[in-house]
């Protein structure tokens, strides 16, 4: 079962990469955009059924992948599943 | 209109971050997983309708956000939209 873990800086946590992108886009002449934030996405293929895969991924996030003090995460399945 | 740009290393391009995560997960005792790849996700809020937002984001990706030689990207709308 393939899944994605989307890891974003929590609201209120400074996101320098997002700010850098905003500045560069402005300099390139882009307008009408706001609130750019950059996070990480991790694709994992887990050999388990959906419920189990969610549990395993949750544990992976808490033990290794996510810094829960400054980051939020979300487990996303591919559309077709 | 809020959208996400998911940027992943192309298939065949070395993904050292993904490999590092695989190694760390193994050392923590996780099994049954494979093919871990890490990419970036960028959230953007664009003041335009859906078609326009896709066009603008495409241009942002090509001009700044994505290195098309080694990365693939995908524009993803939030579920509710």
Backbone of each chain as nested JSON, in Angstrom:
{
  "chains": [
    {"id": "A", "residues": [
      {"number": 1, "name": "UNK", "atoms": {"N": [0.834, -1.189, 0.0], "CA": [0.0, 0.0, 0.0], "C": [0.878, 1.252, 0.0]}},
      {"number": 2, "name": "UNK", "atoms": {"N": [0.69, 2.054, -1.029], "CA": [1.519, 3.264, -1.125], "C": [0.852, 4.432, -0.428]}},
      {"number": 3, "name": "UNK", "atoms": {"N": [1.607, 5.165, 0.322], "CA": [1.032, 6.349, 0.955], "C": [2.054, 7.468, 1.006]}},
      {"number": 4, "name": "UNK", "atoms": {"N": [1.547, 8.649, 1.276], "CA": [2.371, 9.846, 1.36], "C": [2.239, 10.449, 2.748]}},
      {"number": 5, "name": "UNK", "atoms": {"N": [3.339, 10.868, 3.308], "CA": [3.278, 11.635, 4.544], "C": [3.634, 13.077, 4.197]}},
      {"number": 6, "name": "UNK", "atoms": {"N": [2.684, 13.965, 4.452], "CA": [2.909, 15.391, 4.188], "C": [3.276, 16.057, 5.504]}},
      {"number": 7, "name": "UNK", "atoms": {"N": [4.442, 16.66, 5.557], "CA": [4.95, 17.255, 6.796], "C": [5.127, 18.752, 6.576]}},
      {"number": 8, "name": "UNK", "atoms": {"N": [4.387, 19.545, 7.324], "CA": [4.441, 21.002, 7.148], "C": [4.844, 21.671, 8.453]}},
      {"number": 9, "name": "UNK", "atoms": {"N": [5.501, 22.833, 8.363], "CA": [5.747, 23.603, 9.584], "C": [4.397, 24.004, 10.192]}},
      {"number": 10, "name": "UNK", "atoms": {"N": [4.295, 23.915, 11.5], "CA": [3.042, 24.303, 12.166], "C": [2.732, 25.763, 11.898]}},
      {"number": 11, "name": "UNK", "atoms": {"N": [1.447, 26.105, 11.93], "CA": [1.076, 27.512, 11.839], "C": [1.777, 28.283, 12.95]}},
      {"number": 12, "name": "UNK", "atoms": {"N": [2.33, 29.419, 12.602], "CA": [3.005, 30.23, 13.61], "C": [4.494, 29.965, 13.669]}},
      {"number": 13, "name": "UNK", "atoms": {"N": [4.911, 28.803, 13.144], "CA": [6.35, 28.524, 13.096], "C": [6.915, 29.19, 11.847]}},
      {"number": 14, "name": "UNK", "atoms": {"N": [8.026, 29.874, 12.027], "CA": [8.657, 30.569, 10.913], "C": [9.015, 29.576, 9.808]}},
      {"number": 15, "name": "UNK", "atoms": {"N": [8.756, 29.948, 8.576], "CA": [9.049, 29.072, 7.445], "C": [9.933, 29.833, 6.453]}},
      {"number": 16, "name": "UNK", "atoms": {"N": [11.244, 29.857, 6.722], "CA": [12.138, 30.67, 5.886], "C": [12.143, 30.246, 4.418]}},
      {"number": 17, "name": "UNK", "atoms": {"N": [11.97, 28.952, 4.156], "CA": [11.97, 28.502, 2.758], "C": [10.759, 29.053, 2.009]}},
      {"number": 18, "name": "UNK", "atoms": {"N": [9.608, 29.029, 2.69], "CA": [8.41, 29.602, 2.079], "C": [8.583, 31.082, 1.782]}},
      {"number": 19, "name": "UNK", "atoms": {"N": [9.167, 31.797, 2.75], "CA": [9.397, 33.235, 2.564], "C": [10.354, 33.493, 1.402]}},
      {"number": 20, "name": "UNK", "atoms": {"N": [11.389, 32.675, 1.301], "CA": [12.355, 32.842, 0.214], "C": [11.677, 32.641, -1.14]}},
      {"number": 21, "name": "UNK", "atoms": {"N": [10.783, 31.654, -1.204], "CA": [10.058, 31.409, -2.453], "C": [9.172, 32.608, -2.784]}},
      {"number": 22, "name": "UNK", "atoms": {"N": [8.478, 33.145, -1.766], "CA": [7.619, 34.325, -1.999], "C": [8.436, 35.476, -2.585]}},
      {"number": 23, "name": "UNK", "atoms": {"N": [9.595, 35.741, -1.968], "CA": [10.423, 36.844, -2.457], "C": [10.867, 36.613, -3.897]}},
      {"number": 24, "name": "UNK", "atoms": {"N": [11.304, 35.392, -4.186], "CA": [11.792, 35.112, -5.54], "C": [10.663, 35.218, -6.56]}},
      {"number": 25, "name": "UNK", "atoms": {"N": [9.484, 34.729, -6.207], "CA": [8.355, 34.81, -7.147], "C": [7.995, 36.273, -7.413]}},
      {"number": 26, "name": "UNK", "atoms": {"N": [8.021, 37.093, -6.354], "CA": [7.736, 38.52, -6.547], "C": [8.732, 39.138, -7.505]}},
      {"number": 27, "name": "UNK", "atoms": {"N": [10.005, 38.803, -7.303], "CA": [11.036, 39.373, -8.168], "C": [10.872, 38.924, -9.615]}},
      {"number": 28, "name": "UNK", "atoms": {"N": [10.318, 37.732, -9.797], "CA": [10.076, 37.237, -11.158], "C": [8.809, 37.845, -11.765]}},
      {"number": 29, "name": "UNK", "atoms": {"N": [8.091, 38.653, -10.974], "CA": [6.931, 39.336, -11.512], "C": [5.6, 38.658, -11.235]}},
      {"number": 30, "name": "UNK", "atoms": {"N": [5.611, 37.58, -10.475], "CA": [4.341, 36.918, -10.154], "C": [3.576, 37.747, -9.122]}},
      {"number": 31, "name": "UNK", "atoms": {"N": [2.259, 37.766, -9.285], "CA": [1.401, 38.469, -8.337], "C": [0.273, 37.53, -7.92]}},
      {"number": 32, "name": "UNK", "atoms": {"N": [-0.67, 38.033, -7.155], "CA": [-1.9, 37.3, -6.818], "C": [-1.672, 36.017, -6.027]}},
      {"number": 33, "name": "UNK", "atoms": {"N": [-0.523, 35.873, -5.409], "CA": [-0.324, 34.679, -4.592], "C": [-0.042, 35.115, -3.158]}},
      {"number": 34, "name": "UNK", "atoms": {"N": [-0.273, 34.197, -2.243], "CA": [0.013, 34.503, -0.842], "C": [0.212, 33.208, -0.071]}},
      {"number": 35, "name": "UNK", "atoms": {"N": [0.673, 33.365, 1.137], "CA": [0.778, 32.233, 2.074], "C": [1.494, 31.028, 1.499]}},
      {"number": 36, "name": "UNK", "atoms": {"N": [2.679, 31.248, 1.004], "CA": [3.439, 30.103, 0.51], "C": [4.168, 29.445, 1.675]}},
      {"number": 37, "name": "UNK", "atoms": {"N": [3.993, 28.147, 1.796], "CA": [4.708, 27.403, 2.827], "C": [5.313, 26.152, 2.196]}},
      {"number": 38, "name": "UNK", "atoms": {"N": [6.532, 25.861, 2.621], "CA": [7.167, 24.669, 2.074], "C": [7.31, 23.596, 3.134]}},
      {"number": 39, "name": "UNK", "atoms": {"N": [6.97, 22.389, 2.771], "CA": [7.141, 21.261, 3.668], "C": [7.786, 20.099, 2.944]}},
      {"number": 40, "name": "UNK", "atoms": {"N": [7.739, 18.944, 3.586], "CA": [8.329, 17.749, 3.004], "C": [7.231, 16.763, 2.683]}},
      {"number": 41, "name": "UNK", "atoms": {"N": [7.485, 15.926, 1.69], "CA": [6.568, 14.826, 1.467], "C": [7.389, 13.553, 1.343]}},
      {"number": 42, "name": "UNK", "atoms": {"N": [6.947, 12.522, 2.022], "CA": [7.671, 11.255, 2.015], "C": [6.741, 10.176, 1.481]}},
      {"number": 43, "name": "UNK", "atoms": {"N": [7.159, 9.531, 0.403], "CA": [6.385, 8.415, -0.157], "C": [6.895, 7.12, 0.458]}},
      {"number": 44, "name": "UNK", "atoms": {"N": [5.962, 6.31, 0.938], "CA": [6.344, 5.029, 1.545], "C": [5.453, 3.939, 0.958]}},
      {"number": 45, "name": "UNK", "atoms": {"N": [6.06, 2.806, 0.675], "CA": [5.285, 1.64, 0.267], "C": [5.323, 0.662, 1.432]}},
      {"number": 46, "name": "UNK", "atoms": {"N": [4.156, 0.407, 2.04], "CA": [4.102, -0.477, 3.206], "C": [3.318, -1.721, 2.861]}},
      {"number": 47, "name": "UNK", "atoms": {"N": [3.907, -2.867, 3.218], "CA": [3.281, -4.151, 2.911], "C": [2.315, -4.5, 4.04]}},
      {"number": 48, "name": "UNK", "atoms": {"N": [1.107, -3.908, 4.0], "CA": [0.103, -4.148, 5.044], "C": [-1.226, -3.607, 4.526]}},
      {"number": 49, "name": "UNK", "atoms": {"N": [-2.326, -3.948, 5.202], "CA": [-3.598, -3.372, 4.765], "C": [-3.708, -1.927, 5.252]}},
      {"number": 50, "name": "UNK", "atoms": {"N": [-4.764, -1.248, 4.838], "CA": [-4.816, 0.197, 5.028], "C": [-4.719, 0.617, 6.509]}},
      {"number": 51, "name": "UNK", "atoms": {"N": [-5.511, -0.027, 7.374], "CA": [-5.5, 0.348, 8.794], "C": [-4.132, 0.13, 9.415]}},
      {"number": 52, "name": "UNK", "atoms": {"N": [-3.568, -1.039, 9.11], "CA": [-2.244, -1.353, 9.63], "C": [-1.207, -0.359, 9.115]}},
      {"number": 53, "name": "UNK", "atoms": {"N": [-1.309, -0.052, 7.817], "CA": [-0.347, 0.871, 7.21], "C": [-0.408, 2.234, 7.903]}},
      {"number": 54, "name": "UNK", "atoms": {"N": [-1.626, 2.678, 8.223], "CA": [-1.767, 3.957, 8.919], "C": [-1.101, 3.894, 10.296]}},
      {"number": 55, "name": "UNK", "atoms": {"N": [-1.337, 2.79, 11.011], "CA": [-0.728, 2.654, 12.339], "C": [0.796, 2.665, 12.272]}},
      {"number": 56, "name": "UNK", "atoms": {"N": [1.325, 1.876, 11.323], "CA": [2.783, 1.793, 11.192], "C": [3.352, 3.168, 10.841]}},
      {"number": 57, "name": "UNK", "atoms": {"N": [2.683, 3.853, 9.906], "CA": [3.198, 5.152, 9.474], "C": [3.127, 6.167, 10.608]}},
      {"number": 58, "name": "UNK", "atoms": {"N": [2.048, 6.125, 11.375], "CA": [1.932, 6.986, 12.553], "C": [3.133, 6.811, 13.477]}},
      {"number": 59, "name": "UNK", "atoms": {"N": [3.475, 5.541, 13.703], "CA": [4.599, 5.262, 14.602], "C": [5.907, 5.778, 13.998]}},
      {"number": 60, "name": "UNK", "atoms": {"N": [6.076, 5.564, 12.672], "CA": [7.286, 6.073, 11.995], "C": [7.394, 7.589, 12.158]}},
      {"number": 61, "name": "UNK", "atoms": {"N": [6.24, 8.271, 11.996], "CA": [6.245, 9.727, 12.095], "C": [6.675, 10.172, 13.484]}},
      {"number": 62, "name": "UNK", "atoms": {"N": [6.082, 9.51, 14.504], "CA": [6.37, 9.935, 15.872], "C": [7.792, 9.608, 16.289]}},
      {"number": 63, "name": "UNK", "atoms": {"N": [8.318, 8.478, 15.792], "CA": [9.657, 8.066, 16.216], "C": [10.775, 8.695, 15.403]}},
      {"number": 64, "name": "UNK", "atoms": {"N": [10.499, 9.047, 14.148], "CA": [11.614, 9.493, 13.306], "C": [11.295, 10.657, 12.376]}},
      {"number": 65, "name": "UNK", "atoms": {"N": [10.176, 10.558, 11.666], "CA": [10.028, 11.426, 10.499], "C": [9.655, 12.872, 10.834]}},
      {"number": 66, "name": "UNK", "atoms": {"N": [8.9, 13.049, 11.919], "CA": [8.321, 14.364, 12.179], "C": [8.838, 14.925, 13.496]}},
      {"number": 67, "name": "UNK", "atoms": {"N": [9.154, 16.188, 13.51], "CA": [9.445, 16.899, 14.749], "C": [8.137, 17.541, 15.213]}},
      {"number": 68, "name": "UNK", "atoms": {"N": [7.471, 16.851, 16.145], "CA": [6.098, 17.254, 16.498], "C": [6.023, 18.608, 17.195]}},
      {"number": 69, "name": "UNK", "atoms": {"N": [7.153, 19.126, 17.629], "CA": [7.141, 20.448, 18.274], "C": [6.898, 21.538, 17.232]}},
      {"number": 70, "name": "UNK", "atoms": {"N": [7.48, 21.378, 16.07], "CA": [7.367, 22.439, 15.063], "C": [6.675, 22.002, 13.776]}},
      {"number": 71, "name": "UNK", "atoms": {"N": [6.336, 20.718, 13.674], "CA": [5.75, 20.232, 12.416], "C": [4.445, 19.477, 12.645]}},
      {"number": 72, "name": "UNK", "atoms": {"N": [3.538, 19.606, 11.69], "CA": [2.323, 18.796, 11.645], "C": [2.463, 17.798, 10.506]}},
      {"number": 73, "name": "UNK", "atoms": {"N": [1.812, 16.643, 10.657], "CA": [1.843, 15.72, 9.524], "C": [0.45, 15.194, 9.214]}},
      {"number": 74, "name": "UNK", "atoms": {"N": [0.349, 14.66, 8.014], "CA": [-0.918, 14.169, 7.504], "C": [-0.571, 12.976, 6.61]}},
      {"number": 75, "name": "UNK", "atoms": {"N": [-1.326, 11.892, 6.752], "CA": [-1.086, 10.714, 5.91], "C": [-2.089, 10.748, 4.762]}},
      {"number": 76, "name": "UNK", "atoms": {"N": [-1.58, 10.704, 3.545], "CA": [-2.442, 10.841, 2.37], "C": [-2.278, 9.615, 1.476]}},
      {"number": 77, "name": "UNK", "atoms": {"N": [-3.403, 8.998, 1.128], "CA": [-3.354, 7.872, 0.199], "C": [-3.497, 8.388, -1.22]}},
      {"number": 78, "name": "UNK", "atoms": {"N": [-2.915, 7.653, -2.158], "CA": [-3.09, 8.036, -3.551], "C": [-4.563, 7.932, -3.914]}},
      {"number": 79, "name": "UNK", "atoms": {"N": [-4.991, 8.781, -4.834], "CA": [-6.401, 8.892, -5.209], "C": [-7.07, 7.554, -5.523]}},
      {"number": 80, "name": "UNK", "atoms": {"N": [-6.36, 6.693, -6.262], "CA": [-7.013, 5.484, -6.769], "C": [-7.256, 4.436, -5.681]}},
      {"number": 81, "name": "UNK", "atoms": {"N": [-6.718, 4.655, -4.483], "CA": [-6.853, 3.611, -3.458], "C": [-7.945, 3.946, -2.437]}}
    ]},
    {"id": "B", "residues": [
      {"number": 1, "name": "UNK", "atoms": {"N": [-7.687, 30.365, -4.21], "CA": [-7.66, 28.917, -4.43], "C": [-6.358, 28.328, -3.88]}},
      {"number": 2, "name": "UNK", "atoms": {"N": [-6.485, 27.404, -2.923], "CA": [-5.285, 26.813, -2.331], "C": [-4.88, 25.563, -3.095]}},
      {"number": 3, "name": "UNK", "atoms": {"N": [-3.612, 25.462, -3.377], "CA": [-3.152, 24.239, -4.017], "C": [-1.782, 23.845, -3.499]}},
      {"number": 4, "name": "UNK", "atoms": {"N": [-1.433, 22.61, -3.783], "CA": [-0.16, 22.052, -3.355], "C": [0.642, 21.652, -4.577]}},
      {"number": 5, "name": "UNK", "atoms": {"N": [1.922, 21.949, -4.567], "CA": [2.81, 21.427, -5.604], "C": [3.673, 20.355, -4.956]}},
      {"number": 6, "name": "UNK", "atoms": {"N": [3.546, 19.146, -5.46], "CA": [4.345, 18.03, -4.944], "C": [5.526, 17.828, -5.881]}},
      {"number": 7, "name": "UNK", "atoms": {"N": [6.724, 17.927, -5.362], "CA": [7.941, 17.849, -6.176], "C": [8.758, 16.649, -5.711]}},
      {"number": 8, "name": "UNK", "atoms": {"N": [8.948, 15.685, -6.602], "CA": [9.676, 14.465, -6.228], "C": [10.882, 14.279, -7.145]}},
      {"number": 9, "name": "UNK", "atoms": {"N": [11.939, 13.644, -6.615], "CA": [13.038, 13.277, -7.52], "C": [12.509, 12.309, -8.577]}},
      {"number": 10, "name": "UNK", "atoms": {"N": [12.943, 12.492, -9.808], "CA": [12.507, 11.598, -10.887], "C": [12.93, 10.16, -10.594]}},
      {"number": 11, "name": "UNK", "atoms": {"N": [12.179, 9.209, -11.116], "CA": [12.602, 7.816, -11.024], "C": [13.992, 7.676, -11.621]}},
      {"number": 12, "name": "UNK", "atoms": {"N": [14.851, 6.969, -10.912], "CA": [16.194, 6.773, -11.419], "C": [17.177, 7.789, -10.884]}},
      {"number": 13, "name": "UNK", "atoms": {"N": [16.658, 8.91, -10.392], "CA": [17.553, 9.898, -9.778], "C": [17.794, 9.476, -8.333]}},
      {"number": 14, "name": "UNK", "atoms": {"N": [19.042, 9.505, -7.927], "CA": [19.406, 9.108, -6.573], "C": [18.671, 9.984, -5.565]}},
      {"number": 15, "name": "UNK", "atoms": {"N": [18.155, 9.367, -4.517], "CA": [17.429, 10.113, -3.49], "C": [18.064, 9.813, -2.131]}},
      {"number": 16, "name": "UNK", "atoms": {"N": [19.146, 10.515, -1.807], "CA": [19.885, 10.182, -0.583], "C": [19.056, 10.363, 0.685]}},
      {"number": 17, "name": "UNK", "atoms": {"N": [18.127, 11.344, 0.681], "CA": [17.303, 11.523, 1.874], "C": [16.391, 10.325, 2.097]}},
      {"number": 18, "name": "UNK", "atoms": {"N": [15.809, 9.842, 1.006], "CA": [14.959, 8.651, 1.108], "C": [15.74, 7.457, 1.635]}},
      {"number": 19, "name": "UNK", "atoms": {"N": [16.948, 7.276, 1.109], "CA": [17.798, 6.16, 1.557], "C": [18.151, 6.297, 3.037]}},
      {"number": 20, "name": "UNK", "atoms": {"N": [18.437, 7.523, 3.462], "CA": [18.78, 7.75, 4.868], "C": [17.596, 7.392, 5.765]}},
      {"number": 21, "name": "UNK", "atoms": {"N": [16.387, 7.751, 5.318], "CA": [15.195, 7.411, 6.104], "C": [15.033, 5.895, 6.169]}},
      {"number": 22, "name": "UNK", "atoms": {"N": [15.225, 5.222, 5.034], "CA": [15.123, 3.748, 5.029], "C": [16.073, 3.128, 6.037]}},
      {"number": 23, "name": "UNK", "atoms": {"N": [17.319, 3.591, 6.024], "CA": [18.304, 3.036, 6.954], "C": [17.904, 3.273, 8.404]}},
      {"number": 24, "name": "UNK", "atoms": {"N": [17.463, 4.497, 8.704], "CA": [17.096, 4.817, 10.08], "C": [15.891, 4.006, 10.532]}},
      {"number": 25, "name": "UNK", "atoms": {"N": [14.91, 3.851, 9.643], "CA": [13.722, 3.067, 10.015], "C": [14.107, 1.611, 10.291]}},
      {"number": 26, "name": "UNK", "atoms": {"N": [15.005, 1.073, 9.461], "CA": [15.456, -0.304, 9.69], "C": [16.119, -0.432, 11.05]}},
      {"number": 27, "name": "UNK", "atoms": {"N": [16.971, 0.545, 11.371], "CA": [17.661, 0.487, 12.656], "C": [16.695, 0.598, 13.823]}},
      {"number": 28, "name": "UNK", "atoms": {"N": [15.571, 1.281, 13.599], "CA": [14.559, 1.389, 14.659], "C": [13.684, 0.14, 14.731]}},
      {"number": 29, "name": "UNK", "atoms": {"N": [13.917, -0.821, 13.836], "CA": [13.184, -2.077, 13.908], "C": [11.963, -2.16, 13.0]}},
      {"number": 30, "name": "UNK", "atoms": {"N": [11.719, -1.135, 12.178], "CA": [10.583, -1.198, 11.258], "C": [10.895, -2.162, 10.116]}},
      {"number": 31, "name": "UNK", "atoms": {"N": [9.863, -2.892, 9.704], "CA": [10.003, -3.807, 8.574], "C": [8.855, -3.547, 7.606]}},
      {"number": 32, "name": "UNK", "atoms": {"N": [8.749, -4.381, 6.579], "CA": [7.6, -4.362, 5.662], "C": [7.437, -3.053, 4.897]}},
      {"number": 33, "name": "UNK", "atoms": {"N": [8.486, -2.26, 4.815], "CA": [8.339, -1.057, 4.016], "C": [9.379, -1.082, 2.902]}},
      {"number": 34, "name": "UNK", "atoms": {"N": [9.135, -0.307, 1.868], "CA": [10.1, -0.242, 0.78], "C": [9.913, 1.064, 0.017]}},
      {"number": 35, "name": "UNK", "atoms": {"N": [10.842, 1.319, -0.867], "CA": [10.72, 2.442, -1.816], "C": [10.374, 3.764, -1.153]}},
      {"number": 36, "name": "UNK", "atoms": {"N": [11.139, 4.143, -0.161], "CA": [10.888, 5.443, 0.455], "C": [11.578, 6.525, -0.364]}},
      {"number": 37, "name": "UNK", "atoms": {"N": [10.83, 7.546, -0.713], "CA": [11.402, 8.676, -1.441], "C": [10.925, 9.964, -0.776]}},
      {"number": 38, "name": "UNK", "atoms": {"N": [11.848, 10.905, -0.658], "CA": [11.465, 12.178, -0.057], "C": [11.465, 13.283, -1.085]}},
      {"number": 39, "name": "UNK", "atoms": {"N": [10.426, 14.079, -1.046], "CA": [10.342, 15.234, -1.929], "C": [9.91, 16.452, -1.151]}},
      {"number": 40, "name": "UNK", "atoms": {"N": [9.528, 17.474, -1.903], "CA": [9.086, 18.722, -1.283], "C": [7.62, 18.928, -1.586]}},
      {"number": 41, "name": "UNK", "atoms": {"N": [6.95, 19.647, -0.707], "CA": [5.598, 20.058, -1.035], "C": [5.481, 21.55, -0.741]}},
      {"number": 42, "name": "UNK", "atoms": {"N": [4.905, 22.271, -1.669], "CA": [4.776, 23.715, -1.513], "C": [3.297, 24.068, -1.567]}},
      {"number": 43, "name": "UNK", "atoms": {"N": [2.806, 24.695, -0.504], "CA": [1.419, 25.164, -0.476], "C": [1.375, 26.597, -0.98]}},
      {"number": 44, "name": "UNK", "atoms": {"N": [0.473, 26.856, -1.901], "CA": [0.343, 28.203, -2.448], "C": [-1.129, 28.588, -2.445]}},
      {"number": 45, "name": "UNK", "atoms": {"N": [-1.395, 29.826, -2.088], "CA": [-2.755, 30.352, -2.198], "C": [-2.749, 31.344, -3.353]}},
      {"number": 46, "name": "UNK", "atoms": {"N": [-3.486, 31.029, -4.422], "CA": [-3.49, 31.89, -5.599], "C": [-4.876, 32.485, -5.785]}},
      {"number": 47, "name": "UNK", "atoms": {"N": [-4.891, 33.793, -5.994], "CA": [-6.149, 34.514, -6.149], "C": [-6.583, 34.462, -7.62]}},
      {"number": 48, "name": "UNK", "atoms": {"N": [-7.17, 33.314, -8.023], "CA": [-7.597, 33.115, -9.412], "C": [-8.514, 31.908, -9.443]}},
      {"number": 49, "name": "UNK", "atoms": {"N": [-9.21, 31.696, -10.562], "CA": [-10.035, 30.484, -10.632], "C": [-9.138, 29.283, -10.936]}},
      {"number": 50, "name": "UNK", "atoms": {"N": [-9.746, 28.097, -10.935], "CA": [-8.946, 26.877, -10.948], "C": [-8.022, 26.767, -12.171]}},
      {"number": 51, "name": "UNK", "atoms": {"N": [-8.574, 27.005, -13.366], "CA": [-7.765, 26.873, -14.581], "C": [-6.604, 27.852, -14.59]}},
      {"number": 52, "name": "UNK", "atoms": {"N": [-6.942, 29.099, -14.226], "CA": [-5.9, 30.125, -14.16], "C": [-4.836, 29.76, -13.13]}},
      {"number": 53, "name": "UNK", "atoms": {"N": [-5.298, 29.282, -11.977], "CA": [-4.364, 28.931, -10.909], "C": [-3.405, 27.842, -11.376]}},
      {"number": 54, "name": "UNK", "atoms": {"N": [-3.939, 26.88, -12.137], "CA": [-3.078, 25.812, -12.654], "C": [-2.037, 26.39, -13.61]}},
      {"number": 55, "name": "UNK", "atoms": {"N": [-2.473, 27.288, -14.493], "CA": [-1.527, 27.889, -15.437], "C": [-0.429, 28.674, -14.722]}},
      {"number": 56, "name": "UNK", "atoms": {"N": [-0.857, 29.489, -13.748], "CA": [0.127, 30.3, -13.019], "C": [1.113, 29.393, -12.293]}},
      {"number": 57, "name": "UNK", "atoms": {"N": [0.581, 28.353, -11.65], "CA": [1.454, 27.467, -10.878], "C": [2.418, 26.726, -11.794]}},
      {"number": 58, "name": "UNK", "atoms": {"N": [1.923, 26.298, -12.96], "CA": [2.794, 25.661, -13.946], "C": [3.975, 26.56, -14.285]}},
      {"number": 59, "name": "UNK", "atoms": {"N": [3.659, 27.823, -14.495], "CA": [4.726, 28.761, -14.843], "C": [5.698, 28.946, -13.675]}},
      {"number": 60, "name": "UNK", "atoms": {"N": [5.155, 29.038, -12.453], "CA": [6.026, 29.161, -11.268], "C": [6.962, 27.963, -11.169]}},
      {"number": 61, "name": "UNK", "atoms": {"N": [6.406, 26.77, -11.432], "CA": [7.213, 25.554, -11.327], "C": [8.35, 25.587, -12.329]}},
      {"number": 62, "name": "UNK", "atoms": {"N": [7.998, 25.961, -13.579], "CA": [9.016, 25.92, -14.627], "C": [10.072, 26.999, -14.44]}},
      {"number": 63, "name": "UNK", "atoms": {"N": [9.656, 28.16, -13.909], "CA": [10.614, 29.263, -13.779], "C": [11.427, 29.216, -12.495]}},
      {"number": 64, "name": "UNK", "atoms": {"N": [10.862, 28.625, -11.458], "CA": [11.571, 28.717, -10.178], "C": [11.542, 27.441, -9.336]}},
      {"number": 65, "name": "UNK", "atoms": {"N": [10.366, 26.862, -9.169], "CA": [10.216, 25.894, -8.083], "C": [10.828, 24.53, -8.356]}},
      {"number": 66, "name": "UNK", "atoms": {"N": [10.83, 24.126, -9.628], "CA": [11.204, 22.75, -9.939], "C": [12.435, 22.713, -10.833]}},
      {"number": 67, "name": "UNK", "atoms": {"N": [13.34, 21.815, -10.536], "CA": [14.457, 21.53, -11.437], "C": [14.021, 20.369, -12.326]}},
      {"number": 68, "name": "UNK", "atoms": {"N": [13.581, 20.706, -13.544], "CA": [12.929, 19.694, -14.382], "C": [13.873, 18.598, -14.866]}},
      {"number": 69, "name": "UNK", "atoms": {"N": [15.17, 18.816, -14.717], "CA": [16.116, 17.775, -15.127], "C": [16.064, 16.6, -14.152]}},
      {"number": 70, "name": "UNK", "atoms": {"N": [15.918, 16.901, -12.885], "CA": [15.963, 15.816, -11.897], "C": [14.675, 15.655, -11.094]}},
      {"number": 71, "name": "UNK", "atoms": {"N": [13.702, 16.543, -11.31], "CA": [12.491, 16.48, -10.493], "C": [11.217, 16.458, -11.355]}},
      {"number": 72, "name": "UNK", "atoms": {"N": [10.226, 15.761, -10.865], "CA": [8.881, 15.795, -11.441], "C": [7.977, 16.56, -10.489]}},
      {"number": 73, "name": "UNK", "atoms": {"N": [6.936, 17.208, -11.041], "CA": [5.994, 17.859, -10.136], "C": [4.561, 17.548, -10.519]}},
      {"number": 74, "name": "UNK", "atoms": {"N": [3.71, 17.78, -9.549], "CA": [2.283, 17.476, -9.689], "C": [1.545, 18.543, -8.9]}},
      {"number": 75, "name": "UNK", "atoms": {"N": [0.479, 19.086, -9.491], "CA": [-0.303, 20.095, -8.783], "C": [-1.517, 19.397, -8.176]}},
      {"number": 76, "name": "UNK", "atoms": {"N": [-1.692, 19.548, -6.883], "CA": [-2.753, 18.822, -6.177], "C": [-3.662, 19.824, -5.475]}},
      {"number": 77, "name": "UNK", "atoms": {"N": [-4.954, 19.702, -5.712], "CA": [-5.901, 20.559, -5.003], "C": [-6.352, 19.87, -3.73]}},
      {"number": 78, "name": "UNK", "atoms": {"N": [-6.692, 20.67, -2.738], "CA": [-7.217, 20.085, -1.52], "C": [-8.518, 19.362, -1.833]}},
      {"number": 79, "name": "UNK", "atoms": {"N": [-8.772, 18.311, -1.086], "CA": [-9.913, 17.43, -1.334], "C": [-11.237, 18.168, -1.525]}},
      {"number": 80, "name": "UNK", "atoms": {"N": [-11.471, 19.168, -0.686], "CA": [-12.805, 19.789, -0.667], "C": [-13.047, 20.684, -1.869]}},
      {"number": 81, "name": "UNK", "atoms": {"N": [-12.02, 20.933, -2.664], "CA": [-12.207, 21.881, -3.759], "C": [-12.401, 21.17, -5.09]}}
    ]}
  ]
}
